[in-house]
Amino acid sequence: MSMSPVLPRPGPLRSPVGLSHVVILMLGVAITADLFSLVVGFNLHAAWSDVLAPGYDGSSGDSYERVETLYGLSGGMQGLSLLVCAVLFISWFHRVRGNAQTFAPDAHSKSSGWAVWGWLVPVVSLWYPRRIALDIWAASGPEPHLGLAKPPSRALINAWWTLWLATLFFGNLASRRYEGAVDGADVQRAVAELMVSDVINIAAAVLAILVVRRLTSMQQEKARAWMRLYADQPAGTPDSALPRP
C-alpha cells in the first residue's frame, strides 16, 4: 500500500519580497543604461558614416568627438549598473536558495554556498547558477501531494540563461573589437555589434525581471500554503500525527 508523503514541518523562511523589489528596480536602471547606450551608439555609427563618406571635409569633427565621449560615458553607466545589479541579484538568489532548502532539503544538487560562488568562479559560472536556479524553481513549486498545479515549466529559466550567456559572449567579443579597432570602418563595425549586444542585454534583463517576480511569487504562495496546513496544529505535534492532504 502506498503512503502519502510527509510534508516537513516549516523551518525558517526569509521573505525575498523586499530584495526582489530592489533587484527589479535596479534591472530597470540597467535597461535604461542599455537604451541610452543604444541611442548613442546609433548616433556614433551615423557620425562615422559621415566621416567615411567620400568628400568629407571635416566639418562635423567636433560633433563626432562629442558623440564618442558620450558613448564612453554610456559604457561606464552600463558597467556600474551591471555591478550593482550583480550584487543585488546574487543577494536575492542566495535568499531564495535558503528558502528552497527549507522547502525541499533533499532536492538540491549543489550546496547553498554555490548560490554565491557559482557566479564568481570561472568556467563553472557558465552552468552552476542555472542548475541551482532549476533546483530552486522545482523546490519552490507546488507540492505534488497537496493536489496543486503541476510543477512550473522550466522554459523561463532556460530562456533567461540562454540570453545571459549570449550577452556575456557577444558583449565581450564586441567590446574587444571596439577597443582593438584601428580605423573608422573597424570602429563602425564594432559599434554595430555593441548595439546588437545592447539589445540582447535588454532582453536578458527583461527575462531576469520575470524570473525574479515569478520565483518570489512562487515562494510566497508556498509559504502561505505551508502556514495554512500547519495553522491548526498544536505546538509539539509530531509530523507523523499531522493530517495528510
C-alpha positions as CSV (number, residue, x, y, z in Angstrom):
1,M,0.0,0.0,0.0
2,S,1.4,3.4,-1.0
3,M,1.8,6.0,1.7
4,S,1.2,9.8,1.3
5,P,4.5,11.8,1.5
6,V,5.1,13.5,4.8
7,L,5.3,17.3,4.5
8,P,8.1,18.5,6.7
9,R,7.3,21.0,9.4
10,P,8.1,24.5,8.2
11,G,11.6,25.8,9.1
12,P,13.0,29.3,9.0
13,L,12.0,31.3,5.9
14,R,13.2,34.8,4.9
15,S,11.0,36.9,2.7
16,P,12.5,37.6,-0.7
17,V,9.9,40.3,-1.4
18,G,11.8,43.4,-0.4
19,L,15.0,42.3,-2.1
20,S,13.1,41.4,-5.2
21,H,11.7,44.9,-5.5
22,V,15.1,46.4,-5.3
23,V,16.5,44.0,-7.8
24,I,13.7,44.7,-10.3
25,L,14.2,48.4,-9.8
26,M,18.0,48.1,-10.5
27,L,17.4,45.9,-13.5
28,G,15.1,48.7,-14.8
29,V,18.0,51.1,-14.3
30,A,20.3,48.7,-16.2
31,I,17.8,48.6,-19.1
32,T,17.7,52.4,-19.2
33,A,21.5,52.5,-19.4
34,D,21.4,50.0,-22.3
35,L,18.8,52.0,-24.1
36,F,20.9,55.1,-23.6
37,S,23.9,53.3,-25.0
38,L,21.9,52.0,-27.9
39,V,20.8,55.5,-28.9
40,V,24.3,57.0,-28.5
41,G,25.7,54.0,-30.4
42,F,23.4,54.7,-33.3
43,N,24.5,58.4,-33.3
44,L,28.2,57.3,-33.3
45,H,27.6,54.9,-36.1
46,A,25.9,57.6,-38.1
47,A,28.8,60.0,-37.3
48,W,31.3,57.6,-38.6
49,S,29.2,57.2,-41.8
50,D,29.7,60.9,-42.4
51,V,33.4,60.8,-41.6
52,L,33.9,57.8,-44.0
53,A,31.8,59.3,-46.8
54,P,33.6,60.4,-49.9
55,G,34.4,64.1,-49.9
56,Y,34.2,64.5,-46.1
57,D,35.6,68.0,-45.3
58,G,35.9,67.6,-41.5
59,S,33.1,70.0,-40.7
60,S,31.5,67.6,-38.2
61,G,34.6,66.8,-36.3
62,D,33.5,68.4,-33.1
63,S,30.2,66.7,-33.2
64,Y,31.8,63.3,-33.7
65,E,34.1,63.8,-30.7
66,R,31.2,64.8,-28.5
67,V,29.3,61.6,-29.5
68,E,32.4,59.4,-29.0
69,T,32.8,60.9,-25.5
70,L,29.2,60.4,-24.7
71,Y,29.5,56.8,-25.9
72,G,32.3,56.2,-23.5
73,L,30.2,57.6,-20.7
74,S,27.3,55.3,-21.6
75,G,29.7,52.4,-21.3
76,G,30.6,53.4,-17.8
77,M,27.0,53.7,-16.9
78,Q,26.4,50.2,-18.2
79,G,29.3,48.8,-16.2
80,L,28.3,50.5,-13.0
81,S,24.6,49.4,-13.3
82,L,25.7,45.8,-14.1
83,L,27.9,45.7,-11.0
84,V,25.1,46.9,-8.7
85,C,22.6,44.6,-10.3
86,A,25.0,41.6,-9.8
87,V,25.4,42.3,-6.1
88,L,21.7,42.7,-5.5
89,F,20.7,39.8,-7.7
90,I,23.1,37.4,-6.1
91,S,21.9,38.5,-2.6
92,W,18.3,37.8,-3.7
93,F,19.4,34.5,-5.3
94,H,21.1,33.3,-2.1
95,R,18.0,34.2,-0.1
96,V,15.6,32.2,-2.3
97,R,18.1,29.3,-2.3
98,G,17.9,29.3,1.5
99,N,14.1,29.2,1.4
100,A,14.3,26.4,-1.2
101,Q,16.5,24.4,1.2
102,T,13.7,24.6,3.8
103,F,11.0,23.7,1.3
104,A,12.9,20.7,-0.1
105,P,16.1,19.8,1.8
106,D,17.0,16.8,-0.5
107,A,16.2,18.4,-3.8
108,H,19.4,20.3,-4.4
109,S,22.4,19.1,-6.5
110,K,24.7,22.0,-5.2
111,S,25.3,23.3,-1.7
112,S,23.9,26.7,-0.7
113,G,27.3,28.3,-0.9
114,W,27.4,27.8,-4.6
115,A,24.4,30.2,-4.9
116,V,27.1,32.9,-4.4
117,W,30.3,31.3,-5.5
118,G,28.7,29.7,-8.6
119,W,28.5,33.2,-10.1
120,L,32.1,34.1,-9.3
121,V,34.2,31.0,-10.0
122,P,35.4,31.0,-13.7
123,V,34.1,28.2,-16.0
124,V,31.6,26.8,-13.5
125,S,29.8,30.1,-13.6
126,L,28.7,29.1,-17.1
127,W,26.3,26.4,-15.8
128,Y,26.2,26.2,-12.0
129,P,23.8,29.2,-11.5
130,R,21.4,27.7,-14.0
131,R,21.5,24.3,-12.2
132,I,20.9,26.0,-8.9
133,A,18.1,28.1,-10.3
134,L,16.4,25.0,-11.6
135,D,16.6,23.3,-8.2
136,I,15.2,26.4,-6.5
137,W,12.5,26.6,-9.1
138,A,11.4,23.0,-8.5
139,A,11.6,23.2,-4.7
140,S,9.5,26.4,-4.7
141,G,6.8,24.9,-6.9
142,P,3.5,23.4,-5.7
143,E,3.6,20.3,-3.5
144,P,2.5,17.4,-5.8
145,H,0.8,15.6,-2.8
146,L,-1.2,18.7,-2.0
147,G,-3.2,18.3,-5.2
148,L,-2.0,21.6,-6.5
149,A,-1.0,22.6,-10.0
150,K,1.7,20.7,-11.9
151,P,5.3,21.8,-11.5
152,P,6.1,25.1,-13.4
153,S,7.7,24.9,-16.8
154,R,11.5,25.5,-17.0
155,A,11.1,27.5,-20.2
156,L,11.5,30.9,-18.5
157,I,14.7,29.8,-16.7
158,N,16.2,28.3,-19.8
159,A,15.4,31.4,-21.9
160,W,16.8,33.8,-19.4
161,W,20.0,31.8,-19.0
162,T,20.5,31.4,-22.8
163,L,20.3,35.2,-23.2
164,W,22.6,35.8,-20.2
165,L,25.3,33.6,-21.8
166,A,24.7,35.3,-25.2
167,T,25.2,38.7,-23.7
168,L,28.4,37.5,-21.9
169,F,30.0,36.1,-25.0
170,F,28.7,38.6,-27.6
171,G,29.2,41.6,-25.4
172,N,32.8,40.6,-24.6
173,L,33.6,39.9,-28.2
174,A,32.1,43.3,-29.4
175,S,34.0,45.2,-26.7
176,R,37.3,43.6,-27.6
177,R,36.7,44.6,-31.3
178,Y,35.8,48.1,-30.3
179,E,38.9,48.5,-28.2
180,G,41.1,47.0,-30.9
181,A,39.7,49.0,-33.8
182,V,42.4,50.5,-36.0
183,D,40.4,52.6,-38.4
184,G,37.0,54.1,-38.8
185,A,35.5,51.1,-40.6
186,D,36.5,48.9,-37.7
187,V,35.0,51.2,-35.2
188,Q,31.8,51.3,-37.1
189,R,31.5,47.6,-37.3
190,A,32.3,47.2,-33.6
191,V,29.7,49.8,-32.7
192,A,27.1,47.9,-34.7
193,E,28.0,44.7,-32.8
194,L,27.8,46.6,-29.5
195,M,24.4,47.8,-30.4
196,V,23.3,44.2,-31.0
197,S,24.8,43.4,-27.6
198,D,22.7,46.2,-26.0
199,V,19.5,44.7,-27.5
200,I,20.5,41.2,-26.1
201,N,21.2,42.8,-22.7
202,I,17.8,44.5,-22.6
203,A,16.1,41.2,-23.5
204,A,18.1,39.3,-20.8
205,A,17.3,41.9,-18.2
206,V,13.5,41.7,-19.0
207,L,13.6,38.0,-18.6
208,A,15.6,38.3,-15.4
209,I,12.8,40.6,-14.1
210,L,10.2,37.9,-15.0
211,V,12.3,35.2,-13.2
212,V,12.6,37.3,-10.0
213,R,8.9,38.2,-10.0
214,R,7.8,34.6,-10.7
215,L,10.2,32.9,-8.2
216,T,9.4,35.3,-5.5
217,S,5.7,34.8,-6.0
218,M,6.1,31.0,-6.0
219,Q,7.9,31.2,-2.7
220,Q,5.2,33.4,-1.2
221,E,2.5,31.1,-2.3
222,K,4.2,28.0,-1.0
223,A,5.0,29.7,2.4
224,R,1.3,30.6,2.7
225,A,0.2,27.1,1.8
226,W,2.5,25.7,4.5
227,M,1.2,28.1,7.1
228,R,-2.4,27.1,6.3
229,L,-1.6,23.5,6.6
230,Y,0.0,23.8,10.0
231,A,-2.1,26.7,11.4
232,D,-4.5,24.4,13.3
233,Q,-1.9,22.0,14.7
234,P,-0.9,22.4,18.3
235,A,2.7,23.0,19.1
236,G,4.7,19.8,19.5
237,T,2.6,17.7,17.2
238,P,4.8,15.1,15.6
239,D,4.9,15.0,11.8
240,S,3.5,11.5,11.8
241,A,0.4,12.8,13.5
242,L,-0.3,15.7,11.1
243,P,-3.2,15.3,8.7
244,R,-2.4,14.1,5.2
245,P,-3.8,16.3,2.3
